Amino acid sequence: MSIQEKVEYFFHTVFGKWGLIVSNHTCKVFWLSILFFVALSGGMAMRKNFEDEQLVWTPTGNPSLKSRDKGSEMFPSKGGFVSMIAEVKDPESDASVINLALLQEVKGFSDALQTS
C-alpha cells in the first residue's frame, strides 16, 4: 500500500466516522459546537488592552520610537507619515550624514526601496 493510499484511507475513515456521528447526533453536535465556540470566545473578553500597541512589541529606547515621536510632533495628523532612519556607517569617524556623497547614497537606497 503506497503512502498516498494510506493517507487517503486515514482521511476516509476519520471523516467517515465524523459524518456518522454528525448524522446520528445532529442536535448534540450542534449544541456542543456552540458551547465550544462560546467558551473560546469568552477568553477574548479577558485579553489585555494596551494604550499603545507599538510599545508592547518594540524594545525600550528603540530609534523607531524616537523617530515616531519626533514625526508626530513635526507632522500632526491621523494618517501618519513614512520615515527612514539613516546612520553613519562608522560612528568612530568624524563623518556626518550631511555631505553630498552620503546624501546621494541615502537617496539611491531610498529610490531602490521604492522601486522594489
Buried (B, 14 or more C-beta within 10 A) or exposed (E): EEEEEEEEEEEEEEEEEEEEEEEEEEEEBEEEEEEEEEEEEEEEEEEEEEEEEEEEEBEEEEEEBEBBEEBEEEEEEEEEEEEEEEEEEEEEEEEEEEEEEBEEBEEEEEEEEEEE
